[in-house]
């Protein structure tokens, strides 16, 4: 019976876009996490698994990245396919060609597109125009690939997801949006603490609340870091000034000065809490060196799992 359910889920996902976790049912997200763990085990055992042999992924980068490029490129290679790196200077998009024309043309050459860009609308428009699956490698609104890898990491370390508490301390950015939606879909209790004026997007918050009501999860959004982190199983933070907000660095350092994840703050979390950060990190700003390099930190497990979570997405939809 379990095999039949998995086969049904596999069929549901084939040919889909991966733009945000909001578009995926809880059982579909769980399927991708379980598949990521399975693919990781195959790779560690040296087992050849190449379902995408002969297929090509186009990777559009309007925003640069270390982890996104390397993990997608290596992941596609391990799945038997080929990844093609395309910077904004390599495409006619930067010279006025429409997203529609670009998507239609690339759909004739490729089997899938991954795009890492600024405006979330760009990904939506690209997906609507393309006839092949489109993967969101990051936008200013969301980062679903990272969130998927993060919850894979939590499941590996804690043995479960439902009922756990995840606390996010810092900027209400694209990372918190995907983590919050993922938590709501997976029945996780999610708490966010941000300074006033830096709260998560209200629409994402509302959609997350609706999902949490159906899965047994819960959401807290406030300004009190100690309240948010109390009894947390997972403590998460991100840089205070994400890419595109560098000009606000000094202003944000002042606004976020009481939101550093440090030894004093993590005392309120559970003793066996996991510390997580999507990287790159600024030690001494959003997190102290003692926490990010301490025994509770799993930041490099997260980074590794980008490879496996993205392989699961590509294998499932391509």
Secondary structure, DSSP 4 states (H G I P E B T S, - for coil): -HHHHHHHHHHHHTT--BS-GGGS-HHHHHHHHHHHHHHHHHHHTT----TTTT-EEEEEESS--SHHHHHHHHHHHHTT-EEEEEEGGGSGGGGT--HHHHHHHHHHH-SEEEEE-S-HHHHHHHHHH-SSEEEEEE-SS--HHHHHHHHHHHHHHHS--TT-EEEEES--SHHHHHHHHHHHHHT-EEEEE--TT-PPPHHHHHHHHHHHHHHT-EEEEES-HHHHHTT-SEEEE--SS-TT-GGGHHHHHHHTTT--B-HHHHTTS-TTPEEEE-S---BTTTB-HHHHTSTTB-HHHHHHHHHHHHHHHHHHH-
